[in-house]
Amino acid sequence: MILNPKPLTRAELIPEQDLPDATWLMDQGKQLATMVTVGKSPFLSHYQVMSEKDYKQHAVQEGRIMLHAQVGYRSLDKSRRAFAEIYHKLEKQGYRIDRFGICLDWSMGYPASMRRDMPQGTGLIIPRVEDFIALTHEVPVAPHFGDFVLGTPASLENTCASLLAGSTSIGNMGQYFTFRMPNWQDDVGITAETVKSIALCAAQPVDILIHSNLDDGFASIFTDMACSIGSVLLEQYIVDELIGGQVSHCYGHTYSDPMGRLAFQRALTQVSVTPGTMVYGNTMIYVEDETENYANLGSYLLVDIVAQQLLPSGHGLNPVPVTEAMRIPEIIEIVEAHTFANRLIQRAVGFEALFDIEKVDVVTRQLIEGGRLFKQRVLDGLLEAGIDISNPLEMLLAIRRLGARRLETYFGPGEPAPDQIHQREPLVKTTTLASLENQAAEIVKTMQDMDKQAIAGKNWIACVTCTDVHEYGKLLVESVLRKLGIKIVDAGVSVDVDDVARIVKEEMVDFLAISTYNGVAFEYLKALRAEMMRDQVNIPIFIGGKLNQIMDDSSNSLPVDVSDDLEELGGLVCHRVEDMLERLLEMTRE
Ligand code: B12
């Protein structure tokens, strides 16, 4: 990355001569709204509300804190059972669950006709509209279709199914900006389907929240939290002003600093015109120990509860089960996390008086001012590059193609600073990227000088990549290897096997390091091995991350560890970065 980057041009961002007409796309969505409308649901009828927005506004007025659970097992039956059990078990204790976030599978992002042959993750696969309806009709809890609906090739069909099933909160714009479906190159098509889908929601006679999880979007890669508030403002501009929808935001996975987390909630609430969808749990701090995770859960949830006491924002809070980092949480584990949260809400009364809100609001103001500056700079920059900033299709496409790093480097509100990760001094630092850098430095520090020299002396070239949006493992590996003097060929994020195989061959790399999290490790390595064999390339392949998969012959449709299968395929399985370093040292001796 360069400090004074060359000006952006339209040719670089949108080289296509012909794009679908945005007005026509919006009209298509509007027309569809005459046929597809929000279906009945136990939630809407039980609480006698027109939409979840309506429900949220009532809860804000009553000062009641709402709760969210994320559910989506591969099997529809188990997911339905989960809805019923969670609702009834909590009701028995006198507690309420307000909303379910439905975790559709990765493969649900493809049009139904293509799904069968596409890579599957670990989430819920529901083929028919009737299945969407069966799920939401289980209990009176707001159904939130937040994953793999908007922003995918199947945007429109999944939006129709979600609306018909009575959902009034549909996402996920965050995913639109960053997620890539394997073997799918057509981002113009995805954008067009997304514009149509938002217009369909906007034309409904009731309020539909267009959900956007900021961490799924650019927030997990920005180094400045002010850029995330800027993203909120940009999404409001595109979704609300240009398409006529109502965007609503979620944050939380990566917000690990209590001050930043609280200030962000306050800044977001001040700039928002709709109630928020949910505050996600701070999953980044979870470890593989249930007891420790209760402390982690308590620490972020207390901040979220106090935030709602001080400035209700309509978000549902998400108590993440303490087993989350080890496996997809079981039904009872979700109930336990909610019991914990409900008790904590009762116990937290009075805590708000202990907080120095003046101090927090210094940060809140920095976030809002920085966010506004970022938004303005992005609009000015795109206009200057020749993008039609009144066209939602062009805006979405240009921002998606720019990506988090370039957006921050070009337009971040902080002062230019060549030594910073994105070459700007963050106004309010995010914690994740900086902590990955520290972790990498620690790993290298513990190595003996002799070993470091042995590795550096090899002048190796490594190709580093990841199979899906989870990019932290890749960043950590990259940083460690770089510090050891190894040249990096960055194959990128969410990369298809044929592209990895091509890069490995063209760049003549000495070894490959793959990070993978979406439950596709086995299929991915198998396909990659076959490609590389065709190219007659045989180099060491290190693989780490979440090494599991739901196997075809699975009886319970849960993912299982595939480390042994990966070894059999010739992969070098690494549970820690140090495993790779040990093997590299052995290679220096061979
Ligand atoms: C952060 C996170 C995200 C962020 C990612 C941000 C980003 N830009 O990277 C966001 C919010 C975007 C996200 C999205 C999703 N996520 Co997520 N996410 C996580 C989380 C919390 C942390 C993973 C992580 O990056 N850790 C940081 C790394 C550095 O640490 P580590 O994982 O411990 O890795 C160590 C080693 O494994 C090693 N390592 C890692 N890779 C490699 C590679 C090599 C070569 C080597 C040597 C070593 C190595 O390095 C580390 C230190 O030693 C995990 C849960 C958890 N706590 O693990 C879920 C998790 C991975 N996510 C999960 C899911 C399901 C999703 C979604 C599909 C959810 C959804 N429905 O939308 C989407 C992904 C969609 C897509 N298109 O891909 C599941 C995966 C389920 C499974 N496979 O069983 C998990 C496990 C949560 C869960 N229990 O359900 N997620």
Residues whose N, C-alpha, C, O or C-beta is under 5 A from the ligand:
A	BS01	B12	C103 L104 T122 D147 F179 D215 D216 S220 H253 T283 M284 Y286 E324 A325 R327 I328 D468 V469 H470 E471 Y472 G473 K474 L476 V477 A513 I514 S515 T516 Y517 N518 G519 F542 I543 G544 G545 K546 N548 P559 C574 H575 R576 V577 M580
